[in-house]
Amino acid sequence: MDFLQVEGKTFVVFGVANKKSVAWHIGQTLETAGAMVVYVVRSPERRESLLKLMGERPVFVCDVEFEDQIMAVRDQIGQSFEQVHGLVHSIAFADYEGGIKPFHETGKKQFMRTIDISCYSLISVANQFKELLTDDASVVTISISTTSMASENYGFMAPVKAALDSSLVFLAKSFSQFSNIRFNAVAPGLLKTSASAGIPGYVEAYLFAEKVIPRGTAVSTQEAANAACFLLSPRSSGMNAQRMVIDAGMAINYFDNEVVSKVMSSPD
């Protein structure tokens, strides 16, 4: 049974960096369900590095920091595909030049560039692709499980993700004026990806998360991808302007007796 009901449909996936990427797992899951997946990567160099992984799949290049490239990739995809049933925005970049600093020392240039690439790009991509998207298409972006947890090692990325979450709500409202296109976000807990591995202190936070999560293991990238594919499919037709948290119950378990006991018994 084709539960997702995506067989024969076309999806555009932005953001594959390597085989550990959430975007790659989403694409693979959609392909397994019979969908046609069109991939968009950041640069010609990235496309070259992914040749062995991608095989004969259609792969286009677009650096979303530049509006003209978004327009160009839309036109290129439109020449080969008459319509797109769903779009994945799995793009995040933080300009941590100079290292992680206290939040109040965040540089304006760094913050605005991060907002541009990680948040505004969703607005721009949605706007440029609106004529290619079917009337009932689904757009899914990748957020984080909480944007109100002031984790020092995540720097200013959480406020940027908060802006992303708010943007999808406004996109859902404005697109409703002329379509039934939906906008939702998958908001996973800590994932083991190449991008996250480069964040100072992330490994320690990941290991702590495994202690707090009731089942004792962190969220897998595939679990986040599964949720994204559900949101992309007609099966989630009643969901719009929502963020689906995939944290395996971590948010309910910060005060687990075992965790608290270990912290309180450790030397100061």
ZIWO-V923293 format. One record per residue. RES is the residue in one small letter. SS is DSSP state (~ for helix, > for strand, _ for the rest). PSI is psi as a letter, one per 20 degrees, with the letter a starting at -180 (NA if undefined). D_LAST is the distance of its C-alpha to the last C-alpha in whole Angstrom. Layout:
# ZIWO-V923293
{{RES/SS/PSI/D_LAST} {RES/SS/PSI/D_LAST}}
This chain:
# ZIWO-V923293
{{m/_/p/57} {d/_/n/56} {f/_/g/53} {l/_/h/52} {q/_/l/55} {v/_/j/55} {e/_/p/57} {g/_/i/59} {k/_/q/57} {t/>/p/56} {f/>/p/52} {v/>/p/51} {v/>/o/47} {f/>/p/46} {g/_/j/43} {v/_/p/43} {a/_/h/41} {n/_/a/41} {k/_/i/41} {k/_/i/37} {s/_/q/38} {v/~/g/38} {a/~/g/42} {w/~/g/43} {h/~/h/42} {i/~/g/44} {g/~/g/47} {q/~/g/47} {t/~/g/47} {l/~/g/49} {e/~/g/52} {t/~/h/51} {a/_/j/52} {g/_/j/55} {a/_/q/55} {m/>/p/55} {v/>/p/52} {v/>/p/53} {y/>/q/50} {v/>/p/49} {v/>/r/47} {r/_/h/46} {s/_/r/48} {p/~/h/51} {e/~/h/48} {r/~/g/46} {r/~/g/49} {e/~/g/50} {s/~/i/47} {l/_/j/47} {l/~/g/51} {k/~/h/50} {l/~/g/48} {m/~/h/50} {g/_/c/54} {e/_/j/56} {r/_/q/54} {p/_/p/55} {v/>/p/53} {f/>/r/53} {v/>/p/51} {c/_/p/50} {d/_/o/47} {v/_/i/47} {e/_/i/46} {f/_/o/49} {e/~/h/52} {d/~/h/55} {q/~/h/53} {i/~/g/52} {m/~/g/56} {a/~/g/57} {v/~/h/55} {r/~/g/56} {d/~/g/60} {q/~/g/59} {i/~/h/58} {g/~/h/61} {q/~/h/63} {s/~/h/62} {f/_/p/61} {e/_/h/63} {q/_/q/60} {v/>/p/57} {h/>/i/55} {g/>/q/51} {l/>/p/49} {v/>/p/46} {h/>/n/43} {s/_/m/40} {i/_/p/40} {a/_/p/36} {f/_/p/36} {a/_/p/33} {d/_/n/34} {y/_/k/31} {e/_/p/33} {g/_/j/30} {g/_/r/27} {i/_/p/25} {k/_/r/25} {p/_/q/23} {f/~/h/26} {h/~/i/28} {e/~/j/29} {t/_/p/30} {g/_/q/34} {k/~/g/37} {k/~/g/39} {q/~/g/36} {f/~/g/35} {m/~/h/39} {r/~/h/39} {t/~/g/37} {i/~/g/38} {d/~/g/42} {i/~/g/41} {s/~/h/38} {c/~/g/40} {y/~/h/44} {s/~/h/45} {l/~/g/45} {i/~/g/47} {s/~/g/49} {v/~/g/50} {a/~/g/50} {n/~/g/53} {q/~/h/55} {f/~/j/55} {k/_/h/56} {e/_/h/60} {l/_/h/59} {l/>/p/57} {t/>/r/59} {d/>/h/59} {d/>/k/56} {a/>/r/54} {s/>/p/50} {v/>/p/48} {v/>/p/44} {t/>/r/41} {i/>/o/38} {s/>/b/35} {i/>/r/31} {s/_/h/30} {t/_/p/28} {t/_/j/29} {s/_/j/27} {m/_/o/23} {a/_/m/22} {s/_/o/21} {e/~/h/20} {n/~/i/21} {y/~/i/25} {g/_/c/26} {f/_/j/29} {m/~/h/30} {a/~/g/29} {p/~/h/31} {v/~/g/34} {k/~/h/34} {a/~/h/34} {a/~/h/37} {l/~/g/38} {d/~/g/38} {s/~/h/40} {s/~/h/43} {l/~/h/44} {v/~/g/44} {f/~/h/47} {l/~/g/48} {a/~/g/49} {k/~/g/51} {s/~/h/53} {f/~/h/54} {s/_/i/55} {q/_/h/58} {f/_/j/60} {s/_/r/58} {n/_/k/56} {i/_/p/53} {r/>/q/50} {f/>/p/47} {n/>/r/43} {a/>/q/40} {v/>/p/38} {a/>/n/34} {p/>/q/32} {g/_/a/28} {l/_/p/27} {l/_/q/29} {k/_/n/30} {t/_/r/32} {s/~/h/33} {a/~/g/32} {s/~/h/29} {a/~/h/28} {g/_/i/28} {i/_/p/26} {p/_/p/23} {g/_/i/20} {y/~/h/22} {v/~/g/22} {e/~/g/18} {a/~/h/19} {y/~/g/22} {l/~/h/20} {f/~/g/18} {a/~/h/21} {e/~/h/23} {k/~/h/20} {v/~/h/21} {i/_/p/25} {p/_/h/26} {r/_/i/28} {g/_/j/26} {t/_/q/27} {a/_/r/27} {v/_/p/30} {s/_/q/33} {t/~/h/35} {q/~/h/38} {e/~/h/37} {a/~/g/37} {a/~/h/40} {n/~/g/42} {a/~/g/41} {a/~/g/42} {c/~/h/45} {f/~/g/46} {l/~/h/45} {l/~/h/48} {s/_/r/50} {p/~/i/53} {r/~/i/51} {s/~/k/49} {s/_/h/52} {g/_/i/50} {m/_/p/47} {n/_/q/47} {a/_/k/45} {q/>/q/42} {r/>/o/38} {m/>/o/38} {v/>/p/34} {i/>/n/33} {d/_/j/30} {a/_/k/30} {g/_/j/29} {m/~/h/25} {a/~/i/26} {i/~/i/26} {n/_/k/23} {y/_/h/20} {f/_/k/19} {d/_/p/20} {n/~/g/19} {e/~/g/18} {v/~/g/16} {v/~/g/14} {s/~/g/14} {k/~/h/12} {v/~/g/9} {m/~/h/9} {s/~/i/9} {s/_/q/6} {p/_/q/4} {d/_/NA/0}}
